[in-house]
Amino acid sequence: MKFAGTPFDADLSEPALRRSGGIAFRFQPSKVFSYSALISYREQGIVIPKRNETSLNANYLNLFFPVEFDLNLRKVKKKAGPVLVLFAGPYAAYFLGGNVKDLKSNFPLKNNDINQWDAGLEAGTGIRIPTFSLQSRSNLNLKASYYYGFINSFPPVFPDYNDGQLEQLLLSKTGNRVNSGYRFTLSYEISLNRQKIDTFTAGGDGKKTYKRFLIF
């Protein structure tokens, strides 16, 4: 998370490692272009050591709609080789729950302690590696991306808290706080389309004996 124009700007924060997982559907109308829909559970957070090891943790239901461009890394037939992927697109997220805690206390985040909605852009690159040579039926995806939110995560209407309570919850009535971060993704992709297997016969005497070949 990034603070701007708040009392927390000068505090040194540390990157917080958080989890994300979900399922995506990718549609590929051409060899170099595809688009996807990803629904995932995403954890967001920040750690401020100078403030008694205070950490803010927020969990979201995240929808991401990237457009992908593929570039084959070597010339092979039927897209059987590794592919370099460039992707970018908008995301929207809904707050599911979280907390603010330090060495002494743990405060759950209520709905009026944070903006329920987040939206922004995500872009990145990666590599798609075929794991089965038969007409690219499955792939292993390794991706790295950066996302940045455009919505202030402070609540639109602040609860009636005193200054001490606002500071405990890392809230400020001035400035803004937006979600941002790097995402590293490992995924496995399986084709849902039925694929035709090409075969032909050759050899033998042409009557009773023959050999069948599968084309990979």
C-alpha positions as CSV (number, residue, x, y, z in Angstrom):
1,M,0.0,0.0,0.0
2,K,1.1,3.6,-0.7
3,F,0.4,6.6,1.5
4,A,0.3,10.2,0.2
5,G,-0.4,13.4,2.1
6,T,-0.9,11.5,5.4
7,P,0.9,11.4,8.8
8,F,2.3,8.0,7.8
9,D,4.2,9.1,4.7
10,A,7.5,9.5,6.5
11,D,7.4,6.1,8.2
12,L,9.5,3.5,6.6
13,S,7.4,0.6,5.5
14,E,8.4,-2.9,4.5
15,P,7.0,-5.0,1.7
16,A,4.5,-7.5,2.9
17,L,4.4,-11.0,1.3
18,R,0.7,-12.0,0.8
19,R,-1.1,-14.8,-0.9
20,S,-3.3,-14.8,-4.0
21,G,-5.0,-17.7,-5.7
22,G,-7.9,-18.3,-8.1
23,I,-9.1,-19.6,-11.5
24,A,-9.0,-18.0,-14.9
25,F,-10.5,-18.7,-18.3
26,R,-8.5,-17.7,-21.4
27,F,-9.9,-17.3,-24.9
28,Q,-7.5,-17.2,-27.8
29,P,-9.1,-16.1,-31.1
30,S,-5.8,-15.8,-32.9
31,K,-2.2,-17.0,-32.6
32,V,-0.9,-13.8,-31.1
33,F,-3.9,-12.4,-29.2
34,S,-6.0,-13.6,-26.3
35,Y,-8.1,-12.3,-23.5
36,S,-8.8,-13.7,-20.1
37,A,-11.1,-13.4,-17.0
38,L,-9.5,-14.1,-13.7
39,I,-11.3,-14.4,-10.4
40,S,-9.1,-14.7,-7.3
41,Y,-8.8,-14.2,-3.6
42,R,-6.1,-11.6,-3.0
43,E,-4.4,-10.5,0.3
44,Q,-3.2,-6.9,0.5
45,G,-1.0,-5.4,3.3
46,I,1.7,-3.3,4.7
47,V,4.1,-3.4,7.6
48,I,5.4,-0.3,9.5
49,P,8.2,-1.4,11.9
50,K,8.6,2.1,13.5
51,R,5.0,2.0,14.7
52,N,5.4,-1.0,17.0
53,E,5.5,-3.4,14.1
54,T,2.1,-2.3,13.0
55,S,0.7,-4.2,10.0
56,L,-2.5,-3.8,8.0
57,N,-4.0,-6.8,6.3
58,A,-6.9,-6.5,3.8
59,N,-8.4,-9.4,1.8
60,Y,-10.2,-8.9,-1.5
61,L,-12.3,-10.8,-4.0
62,N,-10.4,-9.7,-7.2
63,L,-11.6,-9.7,-10.8
64,F,-8.9,-9.1,-13.5
65,F,-9.5,-8.9,-17.3
66,P,-6.1,-8.9,-19.1
67,V,-5.5,-8.7,-22.8
68,E,-2.5,-10.9,-23.8
69,F,-0.1,-10.8,-26.7
70,D,2.0,-13.9,-27.5
71,L,5.4,-14.1,-29.1
72,N,6.9,-17.5,-30.0
73,L,10.4,-17.8,-28.7
74,R,11.4,-20.1,-31.5
75,K,9.8,-21.2,-34.8
76,V,7.9,-24.4,-34.3
77,K,4.8,-25.9,-35.7
78,K,1.4,-25.7,-34.0
79,K,2.6,-23.4,-31.1
80,A,4.4,-26.3,-29.4
81,G,7.3,-24.1,-28.2
82,P,7.6,-21.7,-25.3
83,V,5.8,-18.4,-25.7
84,L,6.6,-14.9,-24.3
85,V,3.5,-13.3,-23.0
86,L,2.8,-9.5,-22.5
87,F,-0.4,-8.6,-20.8
88,A,-2.3,-5.7,-19.3
89,G,-5.8,-4.9,-18.2
90,P,-8.2,-3.4,-15.6
91,Y,-9.1,-5.0,-12.3
92,A,-11.9,-4.5,-9.7
93,A,-11.9,-5.8,-6.2
94,Y,-14.3,-6.0,-3.2
95,F,-13.1,-6.0,0.4
96,L,-13.8,-9.3,2.3
97,G,-12.2,-8.6,5.7
98,G,-8.9,-7.9,7.4
99,N,-7.2,-6.4,10.5
100,V,-4.7,-4.0,11.9
101,K,-2.4,-5.4,14.5
102,D,0.8,-4.6,16.4
103,L,2.8,-6.3,19.1
104,K,0.1,-5.7,21.7
105,S,-3.3,-5.4,19.9
106,N,-5.3,-6.8,17.0
107,F,-8.1,-4.7,15.6
108,P,-10.5,-6.3,13.0
109,L,-11.3,-4.0,10.1
110,K,-15.0,-3.2,10.0
111,N,-16.8,-2.2,6.8
112,N,-16.7,1.4,7.8
113,D,-13.0,1.3,8.4
114,I,-12.0,0.9,4.8
115,N,-13.3,1.6,1.3
116,Q,-15.2,-1.5,0.2
117,W,-14.1,-1.2,-3.4
118,D,-10.8,-1.0,-5.2
119,A,-10.1,-0.7,-9.0
120,G,-7.0,-0.1,-11.0
121,L,-4.7,-1.5,-13.7
122,E,-2.3,-4.4,-13.8
123,A,0.4,-5.2,-16.4
124,G,3.2,-7.7,-16.7
125,T,5.1,-10.3,-18.6
126,G,5.7,-14.0,-18.4
127,I,6.3,-17.2,-20.3
128,R,4.0,-20.0,-21.3
129,I,5.7,-23.4,-21.5
130,P,3.9,-26.4,-23.2
131,T,4.0,-29.5,-20.9
132,F,2.5,-31.9,-23.5
133,S,3.5,-31.7,-27.1
134,L,0.2,-32.9,-28.6
135,Q,-1.2,-29.7,-30.2
136,S,-0.5,-27.6,-27.0
137,R,-3.1,-29.2,-24.9
138,S,-1.6,-27.9,-21.6
139,N,0.8,-25.2,-20.5
140,L,2.7,-24.1,-17.4
141,N,2.6,-20.3,-16.9
142,L,5.1,-18.2,-15.1
143,K,4.2,-14.5,-14.8
144,A,5.3,-11.3,-13.0
145,S,3.1,-8.2,-12.9
146,Y,2.6,-4.9,-11.2
147,Y,-0.8,-3.5,-10.2
148,Y,-1.8,0.0,-9.0
149,G,-5.2,1.0,-7.6
150,F,-6.9,4.3,-8.5
151,I,-9.3,4.4,-5.6
152,N,-8.5,5.8,-2.1
153,S,-8.8,2.9,0.3
154,F,-9.7,5.2,3.2
155,P,-13.4,5.0,4.0
156,P,-15.6,7.5,2.1
157,V,-17.3,8.5,5.4
158,F,-15.1,8.3,8.4
159,P,-16.4,6.7,11.6
160,D,-16.6,8.8,14.7
161,Y,-13.2,7.8,16.1
162,N,-10.8,10.0,18.1
163,D,-7.3,10.7,16.9
164,G,-5.8,7.8,18.8
165,Q,-8.2,5.3,17.2
166,L,-7.6,6.7,13.7
167,E,-3.8,6.2,14.2
168,Q,-4.3,2.7,15.5
169,L,-6.2,1.8,12.3
170,L,-3.7,3.7,10.1
171,L,-6.5,6.1,9.0
172,S,-6.0,9.7,8.0
173,K,-8.6,12.3,7.1
174,T,-6.1,13.9,4.8
175,G,-4.3,12.4,1.8
176,N,-5.0,9.0,0.4
177,R,-3.9,5.4,0.6
178,V,-4.0,3.2,-2.5
179,N,-3.4,-0.5,-3.1
180,S,-0.4,-1.5,-5.2
181,G,2.0,-4.4,-5.4
182,Y,3.9,-7.0,-7.4
183,R,2.3,-10.3,-8.2
184,F,4.2,-13.5,-9.0
185,T,2.0,-16.2,-10.5
186,L,2.5,-19.9,-11.2
187,S,-0.4,-21.5,-12.9
188,Y,-1.3,-24.6,-14.9
189,E,-3.5,-24.3,-18.0
190,I,-5.5,-27.1,-19.6
191,S,-7.3,-26.7,-23.0
192,L,-11.1,-27.2,-22.8
193,N,-11.4,-27.6,-26.6
194,R,-11.5,-31.1,-28.1
195,Q,-8.4,-31.6,-30.4
196,K,-8.4,-33.7,-33.5
197,I,-5.4,-36.1,-33.8
198,D,-4.0,-36.5,-37.3
199,T,-3.0,-40.0,-38.3
200,F,-1.9,-41.7,-41.5
201,T,-0.9,-45.2,-42.4
202,A,2.1,-46.4,-44.3
203,G,4.1,-49.5,-44.9
204,G,3.0,-53.1,-44.9
205,D,1.6,-54.9,-47.9
206,G,-1.3,-52.5,-48.2
207,K,-3.8,-55.3,-47.6
208,K,-3.5,-57.0,-44.2
209,T,-0.5,-55.4,-42.5
210,Y,0.2,-51.7,-42.0
211,K,1.8,-49.3,-39.6
212,R,-0.1,-46.3,-38.1
213,F,1.6,-43.1,-37.2
214,L,0.4,-40.3,-34.9
215,I,1.4,-36.8,-35.9
216,F,2.6,-34.7,-32.8
